[in-house]
Amino acid sequence: MKYLTTTALALLAFSPLSADTPDPTDWDSVLEAARGQTVYWHAWGGDPRINAFIASVGTDLQERHGVTLEHVRLADTADAVTRVISERQAGRDTGGAVDVIWINGANFASMKEQGLLFGPFAESLPNWPLVDTEANPAVLIDFTLPVEGYGSPWAMFQMVFEYDSETLPEPPRTLDALRAWIAANPGRFTYPQPPDFLGTSFLKQALYGVLDDPSVLMGPTDNIDYDAVTAPLWAFLDEITPNLWRQGRAYPANEPALGQLLADGEVDIAFAFNPGRASAAIADGELQDTVRTFVFEEGTLANASYLSIPYNAANSEGALVLANLILDPEIQARAQDPAILGFQTVLGLHLLEEEDRAQFETLELGSATLAPDQMGTGLKEPHPSWMTRIAEDWAARYGTGQ
């Protein structure tokens, strides 16, 4: 999700939790208090499939628990964070407008470190024992920072590259190979314009490919010689920019816009954090059925997404019920179905009952979705400061009004 702006971050100051917040270990009381509430889930609204999935979760939430779900569609997660900050500045420490946020990265780090989140709660949810913390360590460590129960994971993501196998039989499977391919095929590759989350993630992926020692990415940018470390990144971008789509004078706004360029045949390679996105788009008739996916031989970025509850949420009981419901095996299998979303589950199949496990084992991954053993190495997300700083530097170097 999007990073928090420097201006908003400067406004943060510690705020304690309200004394009357619910106790997730007393689940019966949580369920009783939640019934009749309306939960406002602030989540990115840029993908119709995700919007439809959230609506389906709302149906389940109402039918099972008598809780109404309202999806507040965001263009930028920082908008919800800023609203919580504004409420605290106004002294609104209860009855806040934001009940749940789909969040990770710098936004999550900022809210957690400054006391803007309710919790810890995640590891007290009834469905928490089904979460596979060993296979998916990102559910405990978000962008190098401990989650500590202030966010409940609901989906795993890893960057995959998408291409049409009919026009590109053998795609470039390393960053150096991509560099050479871009030079040989001008105008056929691009990335979303930073600070878009996916666009900035491409810059981080490139950092992994150009650095001799990527371990520096695990710490804050102010602890290193930042200019020296990032010099190879800017050299790489300077080299490829003239050969990008529209000669680097314009960029798609986000992941859907990049996917549309692939669908329209304007580029030959796109990418997404959802390994099942291409299969879902094929099923919906949005992409050619010859589109396939690949990952870099050196690995691709991987992370988890969370549901976090602001410290002043008006309907925190209903938010807890939502966070638990979305960990239900039926809901998780629905999200992993490529015909719906294709998201990777946070659950461990070995931790499920046979009937629940069967819901995953019978899923058809889709023609464009890599099997789990083909996904390669999931690279750790850098410290949140990297996303903020390289996005700002990219804007300074390549402009934001393109």
Disulfide bonds with the S-S distance in Angstrom:
none
